[in-house]
Amino acid sequence: MIAKAFGLESLTIGRHYIRGEHRERVGAQRVRSICSFQVRPSFHPAFTLWMVVSVGEHFSGVTSPNWIKAAIEVEEAIEVSSIEFNPIKQSLQSLNFDEYDGSISLDGVGYELSFETPAASGVLRFSNPKTASLRNIESVMLKVAQAVLQDCTNSGAREAIRNWRNYVSETV
């Protein structure tokens, strides 16, 4: 369902063929990165942000365009939008494994960032971020959600992001 929302046959790294009306190959594109960001608020339904970065490929005399798209998946409804920045790159470049604020929490908001590129893949889980690098990831992903909401008609997605903002620290 997610792959189809992005116009892909599967949610995988590498070459994807663009299909014509009769499923013939009419073009190609290369997916460079895939990211999912699950948001799990303690007292509201969870949802997932998806991001895909694709570069154009030359196929049969045509080069497809580069694009970066993001989606909000809420209760089997998906809203997709083009975005202007690569959130995966921005998020992971800021990560500092040496930061620790000493706090623990029992509720609030939990996150799971999963990513895949041709060079690496991984999963990062954190809750109620207080350190600068984790708050930066939260902030970048909130910007992704807000970008998708600009074209969004789904009231469930709008409500999910509104609820999420209530869990995010005032300084983000």
VOFIPA-934451 format. One record per residue: residue number from 1; residue in one letter; x, y, z of N, C-alpha, C in turn. Coordinates in nm, 2 decimals. Layout:
% VOFIPA-934451
[NUM,A,[X,Y,Z],[X,Y,Z],[X,Y,Z]];
...
//
This chain:
% VOFIPA-934451
[1,M,[0.08,-0.12,0.00],[0.00,0.00,0.00],[0.09,0.13,0.00]];
[2,I,[0.19,0.13,0.08],[0.28,0.24,0.09],[0.36,0.26,-0.04]];
[3,A,[0.41,0.15,-0.10],[0.49,0.16,-0.22],[0.40,0.21,-0.33]];
[4,K,[0.28,0.17,-0.34],[0.18,0.21,-0.44],[0.15,0.36,-0.43]];
[5,A,[0.14,0.41,-0.31],[0.12,0.55,-0.28],[0.23,0.64,-0.34]];
[6,F,[0.36,0.58,-0.34],[0.47,0.65,-0.39],[0.49,0.63,-0.54]];
[7,G,[0.40,0.55,-0.60],[0.42,0.52,-0.74],[0.52,0.41,-0.77]];
[8,L,[0.55,0.33,-0.67],[0.65,0.22,-0.68],[0.58,0.08,-0.68]];
[9,E,[0.64,-0.02,-0.74],[0.59,-0.15,-0.73],[0.62,-0.22,-0.60]];
[10,S,[0.74,-0.18,-0.54],[0.77,-0.23,-0.41],[0.85,-0.12,-0.33]];
[11,L,[0.86,-0.14,-0.20],[0.93,-0.04,-0.12],[1.07,-0.09,-0.10]];
[12,T,[1.16,-0.08,-0.20],[1.29,-0.13,-0.20],[1.39,-0.03,-0.26]];
[13,I,[1.52,-0.04,-0.22],[1.62,0.04,-0.27],[1.66,-0.01,-0.41]];
[14,G,[1.70,0.07,-0.50],[1.74,0.03,-0.63],[1.65,0.07,-0.74]];
[15,R,[1.67,0.01,-0.86],[1.60,0.05,-0.98],[1.45,0.00,-0.97]];
[16,H,[1.37,0.09,-1.02],[1.22,0.07,-1.03],[1.18,0.11,-1.17]];
[17,Y,[1.10,0.03,-1.23],[1.05,0.06,-1.37],[0.92,0.13,-1.36]];
[18,I,[0.91,0.23,-1.44],[0.78,0.31,-1.45],[0.70,0.23,-1.56]];
[19,R,[0.58,0.20,-1.53],[0.50,0.11,-1.62],[0.40,0.20,-1.69]];
[20,G,[0.37,0.16,-1.82],[0.27,0.22,-1.90],[0.13,0.16,-1.87]];
[21,E,[0.04,0.20,-1.96],[-0.10,0.16,-1.95],[-0.12,0.01,-1.95]];
[22,H,[-0.03,-0.06,-2.03],[-0.04,-0.21,-2.04],[0.07,-0.28,-1.96]];
[23,R,[0.12,-0.21,-1.86],[0.23,-0.26,-1.77],[0.36,-0.28,-1.84]];
[24,E,[0.38,-0.22,-1.96],[0.51,-0.22,-2.03],[0.60,-0.12,-1.96]];
[25,R,[0.73,-0.14,-1.97],[0.83,-0.05,-1.91],[0.84,0.07,-2.00]];
[26,V,[0.81,0.19,-1.94],[0.82,0.31,-2.02],[0.93,0.41,-1.96]];
[27,G,[0.99,0.37,-1.84],[1.09,0.46,-1.78],[1.14,0.38,-1.66]];
[28,A,[1.24,0.45,-1.59],[1.30,0.39,-1.47],[1.34,0.50,-1.38]];
[29,Q,[1.35,0.47,-1.25],[1.40,0.56,-1.15],[1.47,0.48,-1.05]];
[30,R,[1.56,0.54,-0.97],[1.64,0.47,-0.87],[1.61,0.53,-0.74]];
[31,V,[1.56,0.44,-0.65],[1.53,0.48,-0.51],[1.66,0.47,-0.43]];
[32,R,[1.70,0.59,-0.38],[1.82,0.60,-0.30],[1.81,0.58,-0.15]];
[33,S,[1.69,0.62,-0.10],[1.67,0.60,0.04],[1.53,0.59,0.08]];
[34,I,[1.50,0.51,0.18],[1.36,0.49,0.23],[1.37,0.51,0.38]];
[35,C,[1.28,0.58,0.44],[1.28,0.60,0.58],[1.13,0.59,0.63]];
[36,S,[1.12,0.53,0.75],[0.99,0.54,0.82],[1.01,0.59,0.96]];
[37,F,[0.92,0.67,1.00],[0.93,0.74,1.13],[0.80,0.72,1.20]];
[38,Q,[0.80,0.62,1.29],[0.68,0.59,1.37],[0.67,0.68,1.49]];
[39,V,[0.55,0.74,1.51],[0.53,0.83,1.62],[0.42,0.76,1.71]];
[40,R,[0.46,0.74,1.84],[0.37,0.66,1.93],[0.34,0.75,2.05]];
[41,P,[0.24,0.84,2.04],[0.21,0.91,2.16],[0.14,0.82,2.26]];
[42,S,[0.16,0.85,2.39],[0.11,0.76,2.50],[-0.04,0.76,2.50]];
[43,F,[-0.11,0.87,2.47],[-0.25,0.88,2.49],[-0.33,0.91,2.36]];
[44,H,[-0.27,0.88,2.25],[-0.33,0.91,2.12],[-0.28,0.79,2.02]];
[45,P,[-0.36,0.77,1.91],[-0.32,0.67,1.82],[-0.18,0.70,1.75]];
[46,A,[-0.11,0.59,1.73],[0.02,0.60,1.66],[0.00,0.62,1.51]];
[47,F,[0.10,0.67,1.44],[0.10,0.69,1.30],[0.24,0.69,1.25]];
[48,T,[0.26,0.68,1.12],[0.39,0.67,1.06],[0.41,0.77,0.95]];
[49,L,[0.53,0.84,0.95],[0.57,0.92,0.84],[0.66,0.83,0.75]];
[50,W,[0.65,0.84,0.62],[0.74,0.77,0.53],[0.80,0.87,0.44]];
[51,M,[0.93,0.85,0.40],[1.00,0.93,0.31],[1.08,0.85,0.21]];
[52,V,[1.08,0.89,0.08],[1.15,0.82,-0.02],[1.22,0.92,-0.10]];
[53,V,[1.35,0.89,-0.13],[1.43,0.98,-0.22],[1.46,0.90,-0.34]];
[54,S,[1.43,0.96,-0.46],[1.45,0.89,-0.58],[1.53,0.98,-0.68]];
[55,V,[1.62,0.92,-0.76],[1.69,0.99,-0.86],[1.65,0.94,-1.00]];
[56,G,[1.64,1.03,-1.09],[1.60,0.99,-1.23],[1.71,0.89,-1.29]];
[57,E,[1.66,0.81,-1.38],[1.74,0.72,-1.46],[1.71,0.73,-1.60]];
[58,H,[1.81,0.71,-1.69],[1.79,0.71,-1.83],[1.73,0.58,-1.87]];
[59,F,[1.63,0.57,-1.95],[1.57,0.45,-2.00],[1.49,0.48,-2.13]];
[60,S,[1.53,0.40,-2.23],[1.46,0.42,-2.36],[1.46,0.56,-2.41]];
[61,G,[1.57,0.63,-2.39],[1.58,0.77,-2.44],[1.51,0.88,-2.36]];
[62,V,[1.46,0.84,-2.24],[1.40,0.93,-2.15],[1.46,0.92,-2.01]];
[63,T,[1.49,1.04,-1.95],[1.54,1.04,-1.81],[1.43,1.09,-1.72]];
[64,S,[1.39,1.01,-1.62],[1.29,1.05,-1.53],[1.34,1.15,-1.43]];
[65,P,[1.25,1.23,-1.37],[1.30,1.33,-1.28],[1.34,1.28,-1.14]];
[66,N,[1.42,1.36,-1.07],[1.46,1.33,-0.93],[1.34,1.37,-0.85]];
[67,W,[1.31,1.31,-0.74],[1.21,1.35,-0.65],[1.23,1.30,-0.50]];
[68,I,[1.18,1.38,-0.41],[1.17,1.34,-0.27],[1.03,1.35,-0.23]];
[69,K,[0.97,1.25,-0.18],[0.83,1.25,-0.13],[0.82,1.20,0.01]];
[70,A,[0.72,1.25,0.07],[0.69,1.20,0.21],[0.54,1.17,0.22]];
[71,A,[0.51,1.08,0.31],[0.37,1.04,0.33],[0.34,1.03,0.48]];
[72,I,[0.21,1.05,0.51],[0.16,1.03,0.65],[0.06,0.91,0.63]];
[73,E,[0.09,0.81,0.71],[0.00,0.69,0.72],[-0.07,0.69,0.85]];
[74,V,[-0.20,0.71,0.84],[-0.29,0.71,0.96],[-0.40,0.61,0.94]];
[75,E,[-0.41,0.51,1.02],[-0.52,0.41,1.01],[-0.56,0.37,0.87]];
[76,E,[-0.46,0.33,0.79],[-0.47,0.28,0.66],[-0.50,0.39,0.55]];
[77,A,[-0.51,0.51,0.59],[-0.52,0.62,0.50],[-0.38,0.68,0.48]];
[78,I,[-0.35,0.72,0.35],[-0.21,0.77,0.32],[-0.22,0.90,0.25]];
[79,E,[-0.15,1.00,0.29],[-0.14,1.12,0.22],[0.01,1.14,0.18]];
[80,V,[0.03,1.16,0.05],[0.16,1.18,-0.01],[0.18,1.32,-0.06]];
[81,S,[0.30,1.37,-0.04],[0.34,1.50,-0.09],[0.48,1.51,-0.13]];
[82,S,[0.52,1.59,-0.23],[0.66,1.62,-0.26],[0.71,1.71,-0.16]];
[83,I,[0.84,1.69,-0.12],[0.90,1.78,-0.02],[1.04,1.83,-0.08]];
[84,E,[1.09,1.94,-0.03],[1.21,2.00,-0.09],[1.34,1.96,-0.02]];
[85,F,[1.34,1.88,0.08],[1.46,1.85,0.15],[1.47,1.70,0.18]];
[86,N,[1.59,1.65,0.21],[1.61,1.51,0.24],[1.61,1.49,0.39]];
[87,P,[1.50,1.46,0.45],[1.49,1.45,0.60],[1.58,1.34,0.66]];
[88,I,[1.60,1.23,0.58],[1.69,1.12,0.63],[1.83,1.17,0.65]];
[89,K,[1.88,1.24,0.55],[2.02,1.30,0.56],[2.03,1.40,0.67]];
[90,Q,[1.93,1.49,0.68],[1.93,1.60,0.78],[1.92,1.54,0.92]];
[91,S,[1.84,1.43,0.94],[1.82,1.37,1.07],[1.95,1.30,1.12]];
[92,L,[2.00,1.21,1.03],[2.11,1.13,1.07],[2.24,1.20,1.09]];
[93,Q,[2.26,1.31,1.01],[2.39,1.38,1.02],[2.40,1.45,1.16]];
[94,S,[2.29,1.47,1.23],[2.30,1.54,1.35],[2.31,1.45,1.47]];
[95,L,[2.30,1.32,1.45],[2.30,1.22,1.56],[2.43,1.22,1.64]];
[96,N,[2.42,1.24,1.77],[2.54,1.23,1.86],[2.51,1.12,1.96]];
[97,F,[2.58,1.01,1.95],[2.56,0.90,2.04],[2.62,0.92,2.18]];
[98,D,[2.70,1.03,2.20],[2.76,1.06,2.33],[2.67,1.14,2.42]];
[99,E,[2.56,1.20,2.37],[2.47,1.28,2.45],[2.38,1.19,2.54]];
[100,Y,[2.36,1.24,2.66],[2.27,1.17,2.75],[2.23,1.27,2.86]];
[101,D,[2.10,1.28,2.88],[2.06,1.38,2.98],[2.02,1.32,3.11]];
[102,G,[2.03,1.19,3.13],[2.01,1.12,3.26],[1.86,1.10,3.29]];
[103,S,[1.77,1.14,3.21],[1.63,1.13,3.25],[1.57,1.00,3.20]];
[104,I,[1.46,0.96,3.26],[1.38,0.85,3.22],[1.24,0.89,3.21]];
[105,S,[1.16,0.83,3.14],[1.01,0.86,3.13],[0.93,0.74,3.12]];
[106,L,[0.81,0.75,3.17],[0.72,0.64,3.16],[0.61,0.66,3.06]];
[107,D,[0.58,0.78,3.02],[0.49,0.81,2.91],[0.53,0.93,2.84]];
[108,G,[0.46,0.97,2.74],[0.50,1.09,2.65],[0.48,1.04,2.51]];
[109,V,[0.59,1.05,2.44],[0.59,1.01,2.30],[0.72,0.93,2.27]];
[110,G,[0.70,0.82,2.20],[0.81,0.73,2.16],[0.82,0.74,2.01]];
[111,Y,[0.95,0.72,1.96],[0.97,0.72,1.82],[1.05,0.60,1.77]];
[112,E,[1.04,0.56,1.65],[1.12,0.46,1.59],[1.15,0.51,1.44]];
[113,L,[1.28,0.54,1.42],[1.33,0.58,1.29],[1.40,0.46,1.22]];
[114,S,[1.34,0.41,1.11],[1.40,0.31,1.03],[1.44,0.36,0.90]];
[115,F,[1.56,0.33,0.86],[1.61,0.38,0.73],[1.69,0.28,0.65]];
[116,E,[1.69,0.30,0.52],[1.77,0.21,0.43],[1.82,0.29,0.32]];
[117,T,[1.95,0.28,0.29],[2.02,0.34,0.18],[2.10,0.22,0.11]];
[118,P,[2.16,0.25,0.00],[2.25,0.14,-0.06],[2.37,0.11,0.03]];
[119,A,[2.41,0.20,0.11],[2.53,0.18,0.20],[2.50,0.13,0.34]];
[120,A,[2.38,0.16,0.39],[2.35,0.13,0.53],[2.20,0.12,0.55]];
[121,S,[2.17,0.05,0.66],[2.03,0.05,0.71],[2.04,0.04,0.86]];
[122,G,[1.93,0.09,0.92],[1.93,0.08,1.07],[1.80,0.12,1.13]];
[123,V,[1.79,0.11,1.26],[1.67,0.15,1.34],[1.72,0.22,1.46]];
[124,L,[1.65,0.33,1.49],[1.68,0.41,1.60],[1.55,0.43,1.68]];
[125,R,[1.55,0.40,1.81],[1.44,0.41,1.90],[1.47,0.51,2.01]];
[126,F,[1.38,0.60,2.03],[1.40,0.70,2.15],[1.27,0.75,2.19]];
[127,S,[1.26,0.81,2.31],[1.14,0.86,2.36],[1.17,1.00,2.43]];
[128,N,[1.07,1.08,2.42],[1.07,1.21,2.49],[1.21,1.28,2.48]];
[129,P,[1.26,1.31,2.36],[1.39,1.36,2.34],[1.42,1.49,2.42]];
[130,K,[1.54,1.49,2.49],[1.58,1.61,2.56],[1.72,1.66,2.51]];
[131,T,[1.80,1.56,2.45],[1.93,1.60,2.40],[1.91,1.67,2.26]];
[132,A,[2.01,1.75,2.23],[2.00,1.84,2.11],[1.99,1.75,1.98]];
[133,S,[2.06,1.64,1.97],[2.06,1.57,1.84],[1.93,1.49,1.83]];
[134,L,[1.87,1.44,1.93],[1.74,1.37,1.92],[1.63,1.47,1.90]];
[135,R,[1.64,1.58,1.97],[1.54,1.69,1.94],[1.54,1.74,1.80]];
[136,N,[1.66,1.74,1.74],[1.68,1.78,1.60],[1.60,1.68,1.51]];
[137,I,[1.62,1.55,1.54],[1.55,1.45,1.46],[1.40,1.47,1.47]];
[138,E,[1.35,1.49,1.59],[1.21,1.52,1.61],[1.16,1.64,1.54]];
[139,S,[1.24,1.74,1.54],[1.21,1.87,1.47],[1.20,1.85,1.32]];
[140,V,[1.30,1.78,1.26],[1.31,1.76,1.12],[1.18,1.68,1.08]];
[141,M,[1.15,1.58,1.15],[1.03,1.49,1.12],[0.90,1.57,1.13]];
[142,L,[0.90,1.66,1.23],[0.78,1.75,1.24],[0.77,1.84,1.12]];
[143,K,[0.88,1.89,1.07],[0.88,1.97,0.94],[0.83,1.88,0.82]];
[144,V,[0.87,1.76,0.82],[0.82,1.67,0.71],[0.67,1.66,0.72]];
[145,A,[0.62,1.63,0.84],[0.47,1.62,0.86],[0.40,1.75,0.82]];
[146,Q,[0.45,1.86,0.86],[0.39,1.99,0.82],[0.39,2.01,0.67]];
[147,A,[0.50,1.97,0.60],[0.50,1.98,0.46],[0.40,1.90,0.39]];
[148,V,[0.37,1.77,0.44],[0.27,1.69,0.39],[0.13,1.75,0.41]];
[149,L,[0.12,1.81,0.53],[-0.02,1.86,0.56],[-0.06,1.98,0.48]];
[150,Q,[0.04,2.04,0.41],[0.00,2.16,0.32],[-0.09,2.12,0.21]];
[151,D,[-0.08,2.00,0.16],[-0.17,1.95,0.06],[-0.27,1.84,0.11]];
[152,C,[-0.28,1.82,0.24],[-0.35,1.71,0.29],[-0.50,1.75,0.30]];
[153,T,[-0.58,1.65,0.27],[-0.73,1.66,0.28],[-0.78,1.56,0.39]];
[154,N,[-0.69,1.48,0.44],[-0.74,1.38,0.54],[-0.74,1.44,0.68]];
[155,S,[-0.86,1.44,0.74],[-0.88,1.50,0.87],[-0.81,1.41,0.98]];
[156,G,[-0.80,1.28,0.96],[-0.73,1.19,1.05],[-0.58,1.23,1.06]];
[157,A,[-0.52,1.26,0.95],[-0.37,1.29,0.94],[-0.36,1.43,1.01]];
[158,R,[-0.44,1.52,0.99],[-0.43,1.65,1.05],[-0.45,1.64,1.20]];
[159,E,[-0.54,1.56,1.25],[-0.56,1.54,1.39],[-0.44,1.47,1.45]];
[160,A,[-0.38,1.37,1.38],[-0.26,1.30,1.44],[-0.15,1.40,1.46]];
[161,I,[-0.12,1.49,1.36],[-0.01,1.58,1.37],[-0.04,1.69,1.48]];
[162,R,[-0.17,1.73,1.49],[-0.20,1.82,1.60],[-0.18,1.76,1.74]];
[163,N,[-0.22,1.63,1.75],[-0.20,1.56,1.88],[-0.05,1.55,1.91]];
[164,W,[0.03,1.51,1.81],[0.17,1.50,1.82],[0.24,1.63,1.87]];
[165,R,[0.20,1.74,1.81],[0.26,1.87,1.85],[0.24,1.89,2.00]];
[166,N,[0.13,1.84,2.06],[0.11,1.86,2.21],[0.22,1.78,2.29]];
[167,Y,[0.28,1.68,2.23],[0.39,1.61,2.30],[0.53,1.66,2.28]];
[168,V,[0.54,1.75,2.18],[0.67,1.80,2.15],[0.70,1.92,2.23]];
[169,S,[0.82,1.93,2.28],[0.87,2.04,2.37],[0.85,2.17,2.30]];
[170,E,[0.82,2.27,2.38],[0.80,2.41,2.33],[0.91,2.46,2.24]];
[171,T,[1.03,2.42,2.27],[1.15,2.48,2.20],[1.18,2.42,2.07]];
[172,V,[1.10,2.32,2.03],[1.13,2.25,1.90],[1.06,2.33,1.79]];
//
